[in-house]
Amino acid sequence: MFYSERQKKILQLLQTEENVSIDKLASALYVSVPTVRRDLQGLEEEGKVIRSYGRVELRTVSDTEV
């Protein structure tokens, strides 16, 4: 699975659940935890997600207004 495909899957998973653990994402995508972290770093730089210790959630409109 390529980088852009994994990012789409991550965003889809986050739309169904409020927040997801990095371990769960790695398991769902069949990739390593470091791979998920790199993907999440890219999504965070694009302003699409918010990472916290071991978890990630979608960035909402109110998050960007602050």
PyMOL Python script that loads the backbone (N, CA, C, O; Angstrom):
from pymol import cmd

cmd.read_pdbstr("""\
ATOM      1  N   MET A   1       0.851  -1.172   0.000  1.00  0.00           N
ATOM      2  CA  MET A   1       0.000   0.000   0.000  1.00  0.00           C
ATOM      3  C   MET A   1       0.901   1.241   0.000  1.00  0.00           C
ATOM      4  O   MET A   1       1.859   1.329   0.767  1.00  0.00           O
ATOM      5  N   PHE A   2       0.578   2.175  -0.859  1.00  0.00           N
ATOM      6  CA  PHE A   2       1.371   3.380  -0.997  1.00  0.00           C
ATOM      7  C   PHE A   2       0.976   4.440   0.030  1.00  0.00           C
ATOM      8  O   PHE A   2      -0.080   4.369   0.657  1.00  0.00           O
ATOM      9  N   TYR A   3       1.858   5.420   0.176  1.00  0.00           N
ATOM     10  CA  TYR A   3       1.692   6.510   1.146  1.00  0.00           C
ATOM     11  C   TYR A   3       0.327   7.180   1.032  1.00  0.00           C
ATOM     12  O   TYR A   3      -0.371   7.332   2.035  1.00  0.00           O
ATOM     13  N   SER A   4      -0.059   7.579  -0.170  1.00  0.00           N
ATOM     14  CA  SER A   4      -1.333   8.293  -0.345  1.00  0.00           C
ATOM     15  C   SER A   4      -2.525   7.389  -0.033  1.00  0.00           C
ATOM     16  O   SER A   4      -3.535   7.860   0.488  1.00  0.00           O
ATOM     17  N   GLU A   5      -2.418   6.113  -0.344  1.00  0.00           N
ATOM     18  CA  GLU A   5      -3.492   5.164  -0.031  1.00  0.00           C
ATOM     19  C   GLU A   5      -3.637   4.998   1.479  1.00  0.00           C
ATOM     20  O   GLU A   5      -4.750   4.948   2.001  1.00  0.00           O
ATOM     21  N   ARG A   6      -2.506   4.914   2.173  1.00  0.00           N
ATOM     22  CA  ARG A   6      -2.552   4.780   3.633  1.00  0.00           C
ATOM     23  C   ARG A   6      -3.153   6.020   4.260  1.00  0.00           C
ATOM     24  O   ARG A   6      -3.937   5.923   5.204  1.00  0.00           O
ATOM     25  N   GLN A   7      -2.794   7.184   3.747  1.00  0.00           N
ATOM     26  CA  GLN A   7      -3.359   8.419   4.303  1.00  0.00           C
ATOM     27  C   GLN A   7      -4.875   8.452   4.128  1.00  0.00           C
ATOM     28  O   GLN A   7      -5.590   8.854   5.046  1.00  0.00           O
ATOM     29  N   LYS A   8      -5.370   8.044   2.984  1.00  0.00           N
ATOM     30  CA  LYS A   8      -6.818   8.001   2.758  1.00  0.00           C
ATOM     31  C   LYS A   8      -7.489   7.050   3.732  1.00  0.00           C
ATOM     32  O   LYS A   8      -8.540   7.367   4.289  1.00  0.00           O
ATOM     33  N   LYS A   9      -6.880   5.870   3.943  1.00  0.00           N
ATOM     34  CA  LYS A   9      -7.435   4.886   4.880  1.00  0.00           C
ATOM     35  C   LYS A   9      -7.438   5.434   6.295  1.00  0.00           C
ATOM     36  O   LYS A   9      -8.403   5.240   7.034  1.00  0.00           O
ATOM     37  N   ILE A  10      -6.363   6.120   6.683  1.00  0.00           N
ATOM     38  CA  ILE A  10      -6.289   6.705   8.020  1.00  0.00           C
ATOM     39  C   ILE A  10      -7.419   7.709   8.211  1.00  0.00           C
ATOM     40  O   ILE A  10      -8.101   7.688   9.235  1.00  0.00           O
ATOM     41  N   LEU A  11      -7.620   8.582   7.238  1.00  0.00           N
ATOM     42  CA  LEU A  11      -8.679   9.588   7.339  1.00  0.00           C
ATOM     43  C   LEU A  11     -10.061   8.928   7.381  1.00  0.00           C
ATOM     44  O   LEU A  11     -10.944   9.399   8.098  1.00  0.00           O
ATOM     45  N   GLN A  12     -10.259   7.854   6.628  1.00  0.00           N
ATOM     46  CA  GLN A  12     -11.531   7.133   6.652  1.00  0.00           C
ATOM     47  C   GLN A  12     -11.775   6.529   8.032  1.00  0.00           C
ATOM     48  O   GLN A  12     -12.885   6.614   8.556  1.00  0.00           O
ATOM     49  N   LEU A  13     -10.759   5.927   8.616  1.00  0.00           N
ATOM     50  CA  LEU A  13     -10.896   5.351   9.952  1.00  0.00           C
ATOM     51  C   LEU A  13     -11.213   6.421  10.988  1.00  0.00           C
ATOM     52  O   LEU A  13     -12.017   6.201  11.894  1.00  0.00           O
ATOM     53  N   LEU A  14     -10.578   7.579  10.850  1.00  0.00           N
ATOM     54  CA  LEU A  14     -10.811   8.656  11.804  1.00  0.00           C
ATOM     55  C   LEU A  14     -12.200   9.273  11.659  1.00  0.00           C
ATOM     56  O   LEU A  14     -12.718   9.861  12.608  1.00  0.00           O
ATOM     57  N   GLN A  15     -12.798   9.147  10.493  1.00  0.00           N
ATOM     58  CA  GLN A  15     -14.160   9.657  10.318  1.00  0.00           C
ATOM     59  C   GLN A  15     -15.182   8.759  11.004  1.00  0.00           C
ATOM     60  O   GLN A  15     -16.262   9.221  11.371  1.00  0.00           O
ATOM     61  N   THR A  16     -14.856   7.484  11.181  1.00  0.00           N
ATOM     62  CA  THR A  16     -15.791   6.563  11.839  1.00  0.00           C
ATOM     63  C   THR A  16     -15.581   6.523  13.346  1.00  0.00           C
ATOM     64  O   THR A  16     -16.512   6.224  14.093  1.00  0.00           O
ATOM     65  N   GLU A  17     -14.365   6.824  13.799  1.00  0.00           N
ATOM     66  CA  GLU A  17     -14.061   6.827  15.228  1.00  0.00           C
ATOM     67  C   GLU A  17     -13.494   8.187  15.611  1.00  0.00           C
ATOM     68  O   GLU A  17     -12.794   8.823  14.823  1.00  0.00           O
ATOM     69  N   GLU A  18     -13.800   8.625  16.820  1.00  0.00           N
ATOM     70  CA  GLU A  18     -13.358   9.953  17.259  1.00  0.00           C
ATOM     71  C   GLU A  18     -11.842  10.062  17.317  1.00  0.00           C
ATOM     72  O   GLU A  18     -11.265  11.037  16.835  1.00  0.00           O
ATOM     73  N   ASN A  19     -11.207   9.074  17.900  1.00  0.00           N
ATOM     74  CA  ASN A  19      -9.750   9.019  17.899  1.00  0.00           C
ATOM     75  C   ASN A  19      -9.321   7.567  17.851  1.00  0.00           C
ATOM     76  O   ASN A  19     -10.060   6.674  18.266  1.00  0.00           O
ATOM     77  N   VAL A  20      -8.127   7.337  17.343  1.00  0.00           N
ATOM     78  CA  VAL A  20      -7.643   5.984  17.113  1.00  0.00           C
ATOM     79  C   VAL A  20      -6.207   5.890  17.614  1.00  0.00           C
ATOM     80  O   VAL A  20      -5.426   6.831  17.472  1.00  0.00           O
ATOM     81  N   SER A  21      -5.870   4.755  18.195  1.00  0.00           N
ATOM     82  CA  SER A  21      -4.487   4.559  18.637  1.00  0.00           C
ATOM     83  C   SER A  21      -3.598   4.256  17.441  1.00  0.00           C
ATOM     84  O   SER A  21      -4.053   3.727  16.427  1.00  0.00           O
ATOM     85  N   ILE A  22      -2.346   4.592  17.575  1.00  0.00           N
ATOM     86  CA  ILE A  22      -1.382   4.337  16.514  1.00  0.00           C
ATOM     87  C   ILE A  22      -1.222   2.835  16.301  1.00  0.00           C
ATOM     88  O   ILE A  22      -1.073   2.385  15.165  1.00  0.00           O
ATOM     89  N   ASP A  23      -1.249   2.065  17.369  1.00  0.00           N
ATOM     90  CA  ASP A  23      -1.156   0.612  17.244  1.00  0.00           C
ATOM     91  C   ASP A  23      -2.320   0.044  16.445  1.00  0.00           C
ATOM     92  O   ASP A  23      -2.136  -0.856  15.626  1.00  0.00           O
ATOM     93  N   LYS A  24      -3.517   0.569  16.682  1.00  0.00           N
ATOM     94  CA  LYS A  24      -4.693   0.099  15.949  1.00  0.00           C
ATOM     95  C   LYS A  24      -4.579   0.448  14.460  1.00  0.00           C
ATOM     96  O   LYS A  24      -4.937  -0.357  13.600  1.00  0.00           O
ATOM     97  N   LEU A  25      -4.085   1.638  14.167  1.00  0.00           N
ATOM     98  CA  LEU A  25      -3.887   2.025  12.771  1.00  0.00           C
ATOM     99  C   LEU A  25      -2.876   1.116  12.088  1.00  0.00           C
ATOM    100  O   LEU A  25      -3.092   0.679  10.957  1.00  0.00           O
ATOM    101  N   ALA A  26      -1.777   0.832  12.770  1.00  0.00           N
ATOM    102  CA  ALA A  26      -0.745  -0.037  12.197  1.00  0.00           C
ATOM    103  C   ALA A  26      -1.321  -1.415  11.907  1.00  0.00           C
ATOM    104  O   ALA A  26      -1.032  -2.007  10.866  1.00  0.00           O
ATOM    105  N   SER A  27      -2.120  -1.917  12.809  1.00  0.00           N
ATOM    106  CA  SER A  27      -2.745  -3.225  12.620  1.00  0.00           C
ATOM    107  C   SER A  27      -3.745  -3.205  11.472  1.00  0.00           C
ATOM    108  O   SER A  27      -3.772  -4.123  10.652  1.00  0.00           O
ATOM    109  N   ALA A  28      -4.556  -2.171  11.413  1.00  0.00           N
ATOM    110  CA  ALA A  28      -5.587  -2.078  10.371  1.00  0.00           C
ATOM    111  C   ALA A  28      -4.979  -1.908   8.980  1.00  0.00           C
ATOM    112  O   ALA A  28      -5.549  -2.365   7.989  1.00  0.00           O
ATOM    113  N   LEU A  29      -3.822  -1.249   8.909  1.00  0.00           N
ATOM    114  CA  LEU A  29      -3.178  -0.982   7.624  1.00  0.00           C
ATOM    115  C   LEU A  29      -2.118  -2.023   7.266  1.00  0.00           C
ATOM    116  O   LEU A  29      -1.556  -1.993   6.171  1.00  0.00           O
ATOM    117  N   TYR A  30      -1.847  -2.945   8.196  1.00  0.00           N
ATOM    118  CA  TYR A  30      -0.829  -3.980   7.983  1.00  0.00           C
ATOM    119  C   TYR A  30       0.559  -3.382   7.712  1.00  0.00           C
ATOM    120  O   TYR A  30       1.284  -3.825   6.822  1.00  0.00           O
ATOM    121  N   VAL A  31       0.899  -2.369   8.503  1.00  0.00           N
ATOM    122  CA  VAL A  31       2.212  -1.739   8.394  1.00  0.00           C
ATOM    123  C   VAL A  31       2.791  -1.585   9.793  1.00  0.00           C
ATOM    124  O   VAL A  31       2.116  -1.854  10.786  1.00  0.00           O
ATOM    125  N   SER A  32       4.041  -1.153   9.863  1.00  0.00           N
ATOM    126  CA  SER A  32       4.693  -0.971  11.157  1.00  0.00           C
ATOM    127  C   SER A  32       4.265   0.351  11.804  1.00  0.00           C
ATOM    128  O   SER A  32       3.761   1.255  11.137  1.00  0.00           O
ATOM    129  N   VAL A  33       4.478   0.436  13.104  1.00  0.00           N
ATOM    130  CA  VAL A  33       4.158   1.657  13.848  1.00  0.00           C
ATOM    131  C   VAL A  33       4.972   2.848  13.322  1.00  0.00           C
ATOM    132  O   VAL A  33       4.408   3.930  13.157  1.00  0.00           O
ATOM    133  N   PRO A  34       6.282   2.690  13.052  1.00  0.00           N
ATOM    134  CA  PRO A  34       7.027   3.835  12.491  1.00  0.00           C
ATOM    135  C   PRO A  34       6.459   4.326  11.153  1.00  0.00           C
ATOM    136  O   PRO A  34       6.487   5.525  10.875  1.00  0.00           O
ATOM    137  N   THR A  35       5.949   3.418  10.333  1.00  0.00           N
ATOM    138  CA  THR A  35       5.342   3.825   9.063  1.00  0.00           C
ATOM    139  C   THR A  35       4.100   4.667   9.319  1.00  0.00           C
ATOM    140  O   THR A  35       3.897   5.690   8.666  1.00  0.00           O
ATOM    141  N   VAL A  36       3.274   4.246  10.262  1.00  0.00           N
ATOM    142  CA  VAL A  36       2.069   5.013  10.608  1.00  0.00           C
ATOM    143  C   VAL A  36       2.463   6.379  11.140  1.00  0.00           C
ATOM    144  O   VAL A  36       1.835   7.379  10.794  1.00  0.00           O
ATOM    145  N   ARG A  37       3.477   6.438  11.962  1.00  0.00           N
ATOM    146  CA  ARG A  37       3.916   7.729  12.517  1.00  0.00           C
ATOM    147  C   ARG A  37       4.365   8.685  11.418  1.00  0.00           C
ATOM    148  O   ARG A  37       4.066   9.878  11.470  1.00  0.00           O
ATOM    149  N   ARG A  38       5.081   8.167  10.426  1.00  0.00           N
ATOM    150  CA  ARG A  38       5.504   9.022   9.303  1.00  0.00           C
ATOM    151  C   ARG A  38       4.289   9.522   8.523  1.00  0.00           C
ATOM    152  O   ARG A  38       4.225  10.690   8.138  1.00  0.00           O
ATOM    153  N   ASP A  39       3.332   8.630   8.295  1.00  0.00           N
ATOM    154  CA  ASP A  39       2.111   9.032   7.589  1.00  0.00           C
ATOM    155  C   ASP A  39       1.356  10.096   8.380  1.00  0.00           C
ATOM    156  O   ASP A  39       0.872  11.072   7.807  1.00  0.00           O
ATOM    157  N   LEU A  40       1.257   9.909   9.683  1.00  0.00           N
ATOM    158  CA  LEU A  40       0.556  10.869  10.527  1.00  0.00           C
ATOM    159  C   LEU A  40       1.283  12.200  10.587  1.00  0.00           C
ATOM    160  O   LEU A  40       0.650  13.252  10.669  1.00  0.00           O
ATOM    161  N   GLN A  41       2.597  12.162  10.548  1.00  0.00           N
ATOM    162  CA  GLN A  41       3.365  13.406  10.538  1.00  0.00           C
ATOM    163  C   GLN A  41       3.010  14.226   9.303  1.00  0.00           C
ATOM    164  O   GLN A  41       2.845  15.443   9.385  1.00  0.00           O
ATOM    165  N   GLY A  42       2.894  13.557   8.162  1.00  0.00           N
ATOM    166  CA  GLY A  42       2.508  14.253   6.940  1.00  0.00           C
ATOM    167  C   GLY A  42       1.111  14.824   7.026  1.00  0.00           C
ATOM    168  O   GLY A  42       0.871  15.954   6.602  1.00  0.00           O
ATOM    169  N   LEU A  43       0.184  14.047   7.573  1.00  0.00           N
ATOM    170  CA  LEU A  43      -1.193  14.525   7.725  1.00  0.00           C
ATOM    171  C   LEU A  43      -1.270  15.689   8.713  1.00  0.00           C
ATOM    172  O   LEU A  43      -2.062  16.614   8.533  1.00  0.00           O
ATOM    173  N   GLU A  44      -0.448  15.635   9.749  1.00  0.00           N
ATOM    174  CA  GLU A  44      -0.448  16.728  10.720  1.00  0.00           C
ATOM    175  C   GLU A  44       0.122  18.003  10.095  1.00  0.00           C
ATOM    176  O   GLU A  44      -0.390  19.095  10.340  1.00  0.00           O
ATOM    177  N   GLU A  45       1.161  17.872   9.303  1.00  0.00           N
ATOM    178  CA  GLU A  45       1.737  19.040   8.623  1.00  0.00           C
ATOM    179  C   GLU A  45       0.748  19.664   7.650  1.00  0.00           C
ATOM    180  O   GLU A  45       0.779  20.873   7.422  1.00  0.00           O
ATOM    181  N   GLU A  46      -0.132  18.844   7.073  1.00  0.00           N
ATOM    182  CA  GLU A  46      -1.177  19.350   6.177  1.00  0.00           C
ATOM    183  C   GLU A  46      -2.359  19.922   6.956  1.00  0.00           C
ATOM    184  O   GLU A  46      -3.269  20.495   6.357  1.00  0.00           O
ATOM    185  N   GLY A  47      -2.359  19.777   8.280  1.00  0.00           N
ATOM    186  CA  GLY A  47      -3.427  20.315   9.115  1.00  0.00           C
ATOM    187  C   GLY A  47      -4.678  19.455   9.147  1.00  0.00           C
ATOM    188  O   GLY A  47      -5.758  19.956   9.458  1.00  0.00           O
ATOM    189  N   LYS A  48      -4.556  18.185   8.834  1.00  0.00           N
ATOM    190  CA  LYS A  48      -5.729  17.308   8.777  1.00  0.00           C
ATOM    191  C   LYS A  48      -5.967  16.533  10.066  1.00  0.00           C
ATOM    192  O   LYS A  48      -7.102  16.152  10.350  1.00  0.00           O
ATOM    193  N   VAL A  49      -4.922  16.292  10.849  1.00  0.00           N
ATOM    194  CA  VAL A  49      -5.061  15.525  12.081  1.00  0.00           C
ATOM    195  C   VAL A  49      -4.310  16.202  13.212  1.00  0.00           C
ATOM    196  O   VAL A  49      -3.479  17.085  12.999  1.00  0.00           O
ATOM    197  N   ILE A  50      -4.629  15.759  14.425  1.00  0.00           N
ATOM    198  CA  ILE A  50      -3.931  16.199  15.621  1.00  0.00           C
ATOM    199  C   ILE A  50      -3.380  14.945  16.284  1.00  0.00           C
ATOM    200  O   ILE A  50      -4.126  14.028  16.625  1.00  0.00           O
ATOM    201  N   ARG A  51      -2.076  14.920  16.460  1.00  0.00           N
ATOM    202  CA  ARG A  51      -1.462  13.769  17.128  1.00  0.00           C
ATOM    203  C   ARG A  51      -1.251  14.088  18.596  1.00  0.00           C
ATOM    204  O   ARG A  51      -0.921  15.215  18.967  1.00  0.00           O
ATOM    205  N   SER A  52      -1.446  13.079  19.415  1.00  0.00           N
ATOM    206  CA  SER A  52      -1.092  13.166  20.824  1.00  0.00           C
ATOM    207  C   SER A  52      -0.410  11.850  21.179  1.00  0.00           C
ATOM    208  O   SER A  52      -0.273  10.976  20.322  1.00  0.00           O
ATOM    209  N   TYR A  53       0.005  11.702  22.386  1.00  0.00           N
ATOM    210  CA  TYR A  53       0.775  10.525  22.775  1.00  0.00           C
ATOM    211  C   TYR A  53       0.007   9.230  22.488  1.00  0.00           C
ATOM    212  O   TYR A  53      -0.942   8.893  23.194  1.00  0.00           O
ATOM    213  N   GLY A  54       0.428   8.516  21.449  1.00  0.00           N
ATOM    214  CA  GLY A  54      -0.142   7.219  21.124  1.00  0.00           C
ATOM    215  C   GLY A  54      -1.486   7.245  20.432  1.00  0.00           C
ATOM    216  O   GLY A  54      -2.053   6.188  20.156  1.00  0.00           O
ATOM    217  N   ARG A  55      -2.011   8.423  20.143  1.00  0.00           N
ATOM    218  CA  ARG A  55      -3.345   8.536  19.553  1.00  0.00           C
ATOM    219  C   ARG A  55      -3.354   9.627  18.488  1.00  0.00           C
ATOM    220  O   ARG A  55      -2.441  10.448  18.398  1.00  0.00           O
ATOM    221  N   VAL A  56      -4.402   9.609  17.696  1.00  0.00           N
ATOM    222  CA  VAL A  56      -4.576  10.634  16.669  1.00  0.00           C
ATOM    223  C   VAL A  56      -6.066  10.891  16.496  1.00  0.00           C
ATOM    224  O   VAL A  56      -6.881   9.986  16.677  1.00  0.00           O
ATOM    225  N   GLU A  57      -6.423  12.119  16.147  1.00  0.00           N
ATOM    226  CA  GLU A  57      -7.820  12.466  15.877  1.00  0.00           C
ATOM    227  C   GLU A  57      -7.871  13.456  14.725  1.00  0.00           C
ATOM    228  O   GLU A  57      -6.887  14.132  14.422  1.00  0.00           O
ATOM    229  N   LEU A  58      -9.031  13.529  14.091  1.00  0.00           N
ATOM    230  CA  LEU A  58      -9.220  14.481  12.997  1.00  0.00           C
ATOM    231  C   LEU A  58      -9.226  15.903  13.536  1.00  0.00           C
ATOM    232  O   LEU A  58      -9.750  16.160  14.620  1.00  0.00           O
ATOM    233  N   ARG A  59      -8.655  16.807  12.796  1.00  0.00           N
ATOM    234  CA  ARG A  59      -8.718  18.228  13.148  1.00  0.00           C
ATOM    235  C   ARG A  59     -10.077  18.746  12.693  1.00  0.00           C
ATOM    236  O   ARG A  59     -10.503  18.496  11.565  1.00  0.00           O
ATOM    237  N   THR A  60     -10.740  19.457  13.569  1.00  0.00           N
ATOM    238  CA  THR A  60     -12.047  20.019  13.238  1.00  0.00           C
ATOM    239  C   THR A  60     -11.899  21.500  12.888  1.00  0.00           C
ATOM    240  O   THR A  60     -10.838  22.091  13.084  1.00  0.00           O
ATOM    241  N   VAL A  61     -12.956  22.077  12.376  1.00  0.00           N
ATOM    242  CA  VAL A  61     -12.934  23.495  12.023  1.00  0.00           C
ATOM    243  C   VAL A  61     -12.638  24.337  13.254  1.00  0.00           C
ATOM    244  O   VAL A  61     -11.883  25.305  13.163  1.00  0.00           O
ATOM    245  N   SER A  62     -13.210  23.996  14.400  1.00  0.00           N
ATOM    246  CA  SER A  62     -12.971  24.785  15.613  1.00  0.00           C
ATOM    247  C   SER A  62     -11.523  24.692  16.066  1.00  0.00           C
ATOM    248  O   SER A  62     -11.011  25.623  16.688  1.00  0.00           O
ATOM    249  N   ASP A  63     -10.846  23.571  15.761  1.00  0.00           N
ATOM    250  CA  ASP A  63      -9.426  23.447  16.117  1.00  0.00           C
ATOM    251  C   ASP A  63      -8.590  24.430  15.316  1.00  0.00           C
ATOM    252  O   ASP A  63      -7.605  24.960  15.832  1.00  0.00           O
ATOM    253  N   THR A  64      -8.956  24.682  14.079  1.00  0.00           N
ATOM    254  CA  THR A  64      -8.162  25.570  13.236  1.00  0.00           C
ATOM    255  C   THR A  64      -8.441  27.041  13.516  1.00  0.00           C
ATOM    256  O   THR A  64      -7.632  27.899  13.162  1.00  0.00           O
ATOM    257  N   GLU A  65      -9.562  27.341  14.140  1.00  0.00           N
ATOM    258  CA  GLU A  65      -9.907  28.727  14.431  1.00  0.00           C
ATOM    259  C   GLU A  65      -9.142  29.270  15.621  1.00  0.00           C
ATOM    260  O   GLU A  65      -9.022  30.486  15.774  1.00  0.00           O
ATOM    261  N   VAL A  66      -8.626  28.402  16.460  1.00  0.00           N
ATOM    262  CA  VAL A  66      -7.945  28.830  17.693  1.00  0.00           C
ATOM    263  C   VAL A  66      -6.595  29.362  17.409  1.00  0.00           C
ATOM    264  O   VAL A  66      -5.884  29.766  18.330  1.00  0.00           O
TER     265      VAL A  66
END
""", "prot")
cmd.dss("prot")
cmd.show_as("cartoon", "prot")
cmd.util.cbc("prot")
cmd.orient("prot")
